[in-house]
Amino acid sequence: MSSPVRMGLVGVGWMGHLHTRALRRLRDHYPDLPEPQFVIAADSLAGQEAEARSRLGYEQFSTDWREVVSHPDVTAISVTAPNQMHAEVCIAAARAGKHIWGEKPLGRDAHETAAIAAAARKHDVRTIVGFNYRHVPLVQHARSLIEAGELGRLTRVRGTFLADYAADAAGAFSWRFERAKAGSGVLGDLMCHVVDLLEHLAGPVHSLVAQDSITHTHRPLPTAGAGTGASHFAAGGGDLVPVENEDHVNCLARFDNGATGSLEVGRALVGPHVSMGFEIHGTAGALAWNFERMNELRFYTRHPSGGDGFSTVFAAAAHGDFSRFQPGTGIPMGYDDLKVIEASRLVGSIVDGHPYGPTFDDAERATAVVAGMEASMRSGAWEHVL
């Protein structure tokens, strides 16, 4: 029997809760993996201690994340703190020999992300990053279809992540809109997901041109006594302050395999909620998928009989990890299930000693593409991805 993975947590917010719940559910969906133990959680807000201990089940709590990193019983750490803390925490964890589950964006920019990935490689720790959309069973099926040549030569690729969490101009100004704390806006929050998903399916981006915009140039500070406004949907009521990073990005891209395409993300759009998806066209077929209907994949094939057209493929036991969660076709999986799959990749990599993607190296690659977009926004020209 493998030794238990003993977890520490830095950041007892929504995502910290989700990481912990996902790890607890491993015994239900991946009984072949050792059941994690929950040693210590840290959050700068002392009021989170009750949540960490009674609700999440951590044995100890601290307001200093360094106590998690230095704890002798901790073997792996979930890093779900705000963006500005990721580099310091992850690099310290790697130096301490702790395996790391890091949320995206891993760093606030390409430099920070590269430094985190380099520290993980240097100290030979297993890593996983929160590119959870890779784990959707039908996304894995789509990748298998592409690799099997069912679409022929890829010609067009489109990826989107269109959201409404900042559509209300009265939404509170939080760290997400502040460049020193968040880094970029939707580039780090949403575009990294799209880049990772499209490259996972269609291969590397070769070159690109991009533009950005800010929909609501000013936002109100949180109402006095209402907290920090950390929630995506927190309402403001204080003084107006300027938004410092982008709400919307459009990008045209060329891929190494010759396909062309587009990547678009936005957080201040009226209408879509979490419209994250792709359309991929080839010389022999096409695929379309959207997270808002994550258990359905649209697949177009040409038939000699002339019955061409799109058909709907429902998630089933043959697709990815679906059978770990549901007994039959038509019974849907949800977002939290993807985090359980992600947790299994972390624990499995620790047990086996082999990395399972997406790792910090994948985060570094996605950030390199995002850096190309930032360069294009400055130059107004096409840029090669380094």
C-alpha positions in Angstrom: 0.0 0.0 0.0 1.3 3.4 -1.0 2.1 6.0 1.7 -0.6 8.5 2.3 -0.3 11.9 0.6 -0.4 14.5 3.5 -1.9 17.8 2.3 -1.3 21.4 3.2 -3.5 24.2 1.8 -2.6 27.9 1.2 -5.8 29.9 0.7 -9.1 28.9 2.4 -11.4 30.4 -0.2 -13.8 28.9 -2.7 -11.1 27.2 -4.7 -9.4 26.0 -1.5 -12.7 24.4 -0.5 -13.0 22.8 -4.0 -9.5 21.4 -3.9 -10.1 19.8 -0.5 -13.5 18.4 -1.5 -11.9 16.9 -4.7 -9.2 15.2 -2.7 -11.7 13.8 -0.2 -13.7 12.3 -3.1 -10.8 10.3 -4.4 -11.8 7.4 -2.2 -15.1 7.3 -4.0 -13.9 7.6 -7.6 -10.3 6.4 -7.5 -10.2 3.8 -4.7 -6.9 2.5 -6.1 -5.1 5.7 -4.9 -4.1 6.4 -1.3 -6.6 8.5 0.6 -5.1 11.9 1.4 -4.7 13.2 4.9 -5.3 16.9 5.7 -2.5 18.3 7.9 -2.6 22.2 7.9 -4.3 25.1 6.2 -3.3 28.7 6.1 -5.1 31.9 5.3 -4.3 35.5 6.1 -7.8 35.9 7.5 -7.9 34.4 11.0 -11.6 33.9 10.7 -11.1 31.1 8.2 -9.8 28.8 11.0 -13.2 27.4 11.8 -13.8 26.7 8.1 -10.4 25.0 7.7 -10.8 22.8 10.8 -14.5 22.0 11.1 -15.7 22.0 7.6 -12.6 21.0 5.6 -11.0 18.8 8.2 -7.5 20.2 8.5 -5.8 19.3 11.8 -4.0 22.6 12.1 -4.4 26.2 11.0 -2.1 29.2 10.6 -2.3 32.8 9.3 1.3 32.3 7.9 1.6 30.2 4.8 5.2 29.5 5.6 4.1 27.2 8.3 2.4 25.0 5.7 5.6 24.9 3.5 7.9 24.1 6.4 5.6 21.6 8.1 7.5 18.3 8.3 4.4 16.1 7.9 3.2 17.9 4.7 4.1 16.1 1.4 2.0 18.2 -1.0 0.4 21.6 -1.1 -2.6 23.1 -2.8 -2.0 26.8 -3.7 -5.3 28.6 -4.1 -4.3 32.0 -2.7 -4.6 35.2 -4.8 -2.3 35.5 -7.8 0.3 37.8 -6.3 1.2 35.0 -3.8 1.6 32.2 -6.3 5.3 32.6 -7.2 6.6 33.1 -3.6 4.6 30.2 -2.2 5.2 27.7 -5.1 8.9 28.4 -5.3 9.3 28.0 -1.5 7.2 24.8 -1.6 9.4 23.3 -4.4 12.6 24.2 -2.5 11.1 22.4 0.5 10.5 19.3 -1.6 6.7 19.6 -1.5 4.6 18.5 -4.5 2.3 21.2 -5.7 -1.3 21.6 -7.0 -1.3 25.2 -8.3 -4.2 27.2 -9.6 -4.0 29.3 -12.7 -2.7 31.7 -13.6 0.4 30.1 -12.0 2.3 33.4 -12.2 1.2 37.0 -12.9 3.4 37.0 -16.0 5.7 34.8 -18.1 8.7 35.6 -15.9 7.0 34.5 -12.7 5.5 31.4 -14.3 8.9 30.3 -15.8 10.6 30.8 -12.4 7.9 28.6 -10.7 8.2 25.9 -13.4 12.1 26.0 -13.2 12.0 25.6 -9.4 9.7 22.5 -9.7 12.0 20.9 -12.3 15.1 21.7 -10.2 13.8 20.1 -7.1 12.0 17.3 -8.9 8.6 17.7 -7.4 5.4 16.6 -9.0 3.0 19.3 -10.1 -0.4 19.8 -11.5 -2.0 23.1 -12.6 -5.7 23.9 -12.7 -6.4 23.6 -16.5 -9.4 21.4 -15.6 -11.2 21.6 -19.0 -8.6 19.2 -20.4 -10.2 16.5 -18.2 -13.7 16.7 -19.6 -14.4 13.1 -21.0 -15.6 14.4 -24.3 -12.6 16.7 -24.7 -10.5 13.6 -24.3 -12.7 11.9 -26.9 -12.2 14.8 -29.2 -8.5 14.6 -28.9 -8.6 10.9 -29.7 -10.7 11.6 -32.8 -8.2 14.2 -34.0 -5.2 11.9 -33.3 -7.0 9.1 -35.2 -7.3 11.3 -38.3 -11.1 11.5 -38.2 -11.0 15.2 -39.1 -8.4 14.9 -41.7 -5.9 17.8 -41.9 -6.9 20.5 -39.5 -7.8 23.8 -41.2 -9.6 26.0 -38.7 -9.5 26.3 -34.9 -11.6 28.5 -32.7 -11.6 28.8 -28.9 -13.6 31.0 -26.6 -14.2 31.7 -22.9 -16.9 34.3 -22.7 -18.2 35.1 -19.2 -20.4 37.7 -17.4 -18.9 37.9 -13.9 -17.8 41.4 -14.6 -20.6 42.5 -16.8 -22.2 44.7 -14.1 -20.5 48.1 -14.0 -21.5 48.2 -10.3 -19.5 45.1 -9.5 -16.8 45.7 -6.9 -13.2 46.5 -7.6 -11.2 43.7 -6.3 -7.6 42.4 -6.6 -8.6 40.8 -10.0 -8.8 44.3 -11.5 -5.5 45.4 -10.0 -2.4 44.8 -12.1 0.1 44.6 -9.2 -2.0 41.8 -7.6 -3.6 39.9 -10.5 -1.2 40.7 -13.2 -3.2 40.6 -16.4 -7.0 40.5 -16.5 -8.7 37.9 -18.7 -5.4 36.9 -20.2 -4.4 35.2 -17.0 -7.8 34.3 -15.8 -9.5 33.0 -18.9 -7.1 33.0 -22.0 -4.7 30.6 -20.4 -7.5 28.0 -20.3 -8.3 28.5 -24.0 -4.6 28.4 -25.0 -4.0 25.2 -23.1 -7.2 23.5 -24.4 -6.6 24.4 -28.0 -2.9 23.4 -28.0 -3.9 20.1 -26.2 -6.2 19.4 -29.1 -4.7 21.1 -32.2 -1.0 21.5 -31.4 1.2 24.5 -30.8 0.4 28.1 -31.8 3.1 29.5 -34.1 2.3 33.2 -34.4 -0.5 35.6 -33.5 -1.9 39.1 -33.4 -4.1 40.3 -30.6 -6.1 43.3 -29.3 -7.6 44.1 -25.9 -10.1 46.4 -24.4 -11.6 47.5 -21.1 -15.4 47.5 -21.0 -15.9 49.3 -17.7 -13.0 51.7 -17.1 -13.9 52.3 -13.4 -15.4 50.2 -10.7 -16.6 51.0 -7.2 -14.6 49.9 -4.2 -16.4 47.3 -1.9 -19.0 48.8 0.4 -17.5 49.5 3.9 -17.8 46.4 6.0 -18.6 44.1 3.1 -15.2 42.5 2.9 -12.6 42.7 0.2 -14.8 42.1 -2.8 -12.9 38.9 -3.6 -16.0 37.2 -5.0 -16.3 37.3 -8.7 -19.8 38.8 -8.2 -19.4 41.0 -5.2 -21.2 44.4 -5.4 -19.5 47.7 -4.9 -20.7 50.9 -3.3 -17.6 52.9 -2.5 -15.5 55.4 -4.5 -14.8 54.7 -8.2 -11.3 53.6 -9.0 -9.7 52.8 -12.4 -9.6 49.2 -13.7 -6.0 48.4 -14.5 -6.2 45.3 -16.7 -8.1 44.0 -19.7 -11.8 42.9 -19.8 -11.7 41.5 -23.4 -9.1 40.0 -25.8 -9.4 39.0 -29.4 -6.6 37.0 -31.1 -6.0 35.6 -34.5 -3.5 32.7 -34.6 -1.5 30.4 -36.9 -0.8 26.9 -35.7 2.4 24.8 -36.4 0.3 22.3 -38.4 -0.9 25.0 -40.8 -4.3 25.6 -39.3 -5.5 29.2 -38.7 -7.9 30.3 -36.0 -9.0 32.6 -33.3 -9.0 32.8 -29.5 -11.5 35.2 -27.7 -12.1 35.8 -24.0 -14.2 38.3 -22.1 -15.3 38.7 -18.5 -17.7 41.7 -18.9 -20.1 40.3 -21.6 -23.9 40.4 -21.2 -25.4 37.0 -22.1 -22.9 34.2 -21.8 -22.2 32.8 -18.4 -19.3 30.3 -18.8 -19.2 29.9 -22.6 -15.9 28.1 -22.8 -15.5 25.9 -25.8 -14.0 25.1 -29.2 -14.8 24.5 -32.8 -12.2 22.6 -34.8 -12.6 22.0 -38.6 -10.6 19.6 -40.8 -10.7 18.4 -44.4 -12.8 15.4 -43.4 -14.8 16.5 -40.4 -15.4 18.9 -37.6 -16.0 19.1 -33.8 -17.7 21.6 -31.5 -18.0 21.6 -27.8 -19.0 24.1 -25.1 -18.6 23.8 -21.3 -22.2 25.0 -20.7 -23.2 21.6 -22.3 -20.1 19.7 -21.2 -21.6 16.3 -21.7 -22.3 16.8 -25.4 -19.9 16.9 -28.3 -21.0 17.9 -31.8 -19.2 15.7 -34.4 -19.5 16.2 -38.2 -18.5 13.4 -40.6 -18.9 12.9 -44.3 -20.8 9.7 -45.3 -20.5 8.0 -48.7 -24.3 7.7 -48.7 -24.7 11.5 -48.6 -26.0 11.7 -45.1 -23.5 14.3 -44.1 -24.1 16.4 -40.9 -23.4 17.0 -37.3 -24.4 14.4 -34.8 -24.4 14.7 -31.0 -22.2 12.4 -29.0 -23.2 12.1 -25.3 -20.5 11.4 -22.7 -20.2 7.7 -22.1 -18.1 5.0 -20.4 -15.7 4.9 -23.4 -14.8 8.6 -22.9 -11.9 9.5 -20.6 -12.7 9.1 -16.9 -16.5 9.1 -17.3 -17.0 5.7 -15.9 -15.3 6.7 -12.6 -18.3 9.0 -12.0 -21.4 7.8 -13.8 -22.8 4.4 -14.7 -24.3 5.2 -18.1 -24.7 7.5 -21.1 -26.9 10.6 -20.5 -26.1 10.9 -16.8 -24.2 14.2 -16.6 -20.9 15.1 -14.9 -20.2 18.5 -13.5 -17.5 21.0 -12.9 -16.5 19.7 -9.5 -15.9 16.3 -11.0 -13.2 17.7 -13.2 -11.4 18.8 -10.1 -11.6 15.3 -8.7 -9.9 14.1 -11.9 -7.3 16.8 -11.5 -6.7 15.7 -7.9 -6.2 12.1 -9.1 -3.5 13.2 -11.5 -1.6 14.9 -8.7 -1.9 12.0 -6.3 -1.2 9.5 -9.0 1.9 11.3 -10.1 3.2 11.4 -6.5 2.5 7.6 -6.1 4.0 6.7 -9.5 6.8 9.2 -9.6 5.8 10.2 -13.1 4.2 13.5 -14.2 0.7 13.6 -15.5 -0.5 16.7 -17.3 -1.2 19.4 -17.1 2.0 20.2 -15.2 3.8 23.5 -14.4 5.6 23.0 -17.7 2.3 23.2 -19.5 1.5 26.4 -17.6 4.8 27.9 -18.7 3.9 27.1 -22.3 0.4 28.6 -22.1 1.9 31.7 -20.5 4.4 32.0 -23.4 1.5 32.2 -25.8 -0.2 34.8 -23.6 3.1 36.8 -23.5 3.0 36.7 -27.3 -0.5 38.3 -27.2 0.8 41.0 -24.8 3.7 41.7 -27.1 1.2 42.0 -30.1 -1.0 44.4 -28.1 2.0 46.6 -27.6 3.4 46.4 -31.2 0.1 46.2 -33.1 1.7 43.5 -35.2 1.9 39.7 -35.7 4.3 38.1 -33.2 6.0 34.7 -33.2 5.4 32.6 -30.1 8.7 31.9 -28.4 
